[in-house]
Amino acid sequence: MPPIRRVNVPPALFQHLLDRVQSRKIPASQLELLAAWLDSEPDVPEGLWYKRFPAMTVCGEGELIKTFLLPGPAPKGRKVS
């Protein structure tokens, strides 16, 4: 299980994530929870995965975070803690 990549994220993916934060109005409090979780250096599965937070879900694939969902849409992949 790889750790989440926090450096050298492809520029297009990084821009996509910033766009999702802005367009979905992800609260700063949720981003703080995400940062704390990332600081714990979690391992994630090689394939699709997701991590639920109170007001958003982080979706990834392998070592990369791919998008942010608001409550409602069902994420794909394996739930991580």
N, C-alpha and C positions, 0 to 999 in steps of 0.2 A: 504494500500500500504506500503510494507516494505522498510526500507532504505537498501542501498547496504552494504553488509557485507565486512568490510575491515580488520578484524582480524579473526583468526581461520579458514581461508580458507583451505579446504582439500588440503593436500600436492600434490596429483596427479593433481588436478585442477590448483593449483598455478604453477606447472611445465609445464602444458599444455599452460598456458597463457604466460609464459616466452618463451617457444618454438615458439609460434605463433608470438610474438614480433620479435624474432630473424629471423625466417624463412621468414616472410613476410616483414622484414626490415621496421618495423613501425618507423617513424622518432621520434626523441626525442621531437620535437615540438608538435607532436600529443599526446605523453604521458604527456606532460605538460598541455595540454588542458584537458585531462582526469583527471589529478590530481586536477586541479582547479574545474572541474565539481564535482568530488567526495567530495572536500572540502565544496561544497555547500549543502552537505547531501541530495541529491535528493531522492525522493521516487519513487519506480518503481512498476509495477504491479506484481501480484503473478505469472502469467504465463510467456510466452515468451515475450521479449521486445528487443528493440534496440535503440541506440543513435548514430546519425550520427555526425561525425567530418569531417573537410575538406578532410583529406586523409585516413580516416579509419572509420569503423563502429564497435561499441562495441555491442556485443550481450549477453544477459543474460536471466536468468530464475529465477524469484523471486528475492531473495536477493543476488544472485551470478552472477558475470560476468562469462560467459562461453567461449567466444572466441572473436577474433578480425578479421574483414574482411577488405580487401582492397576494393577500389571502384570497382564496377562491380557486384559481386554476390548479389542477392536480399536477405536481411535479413528476418527472420520470426518473427512474433509477433507484438506487439504494439509499435509504435514510441513514445519515451519519449523526453521531451524537457530539 
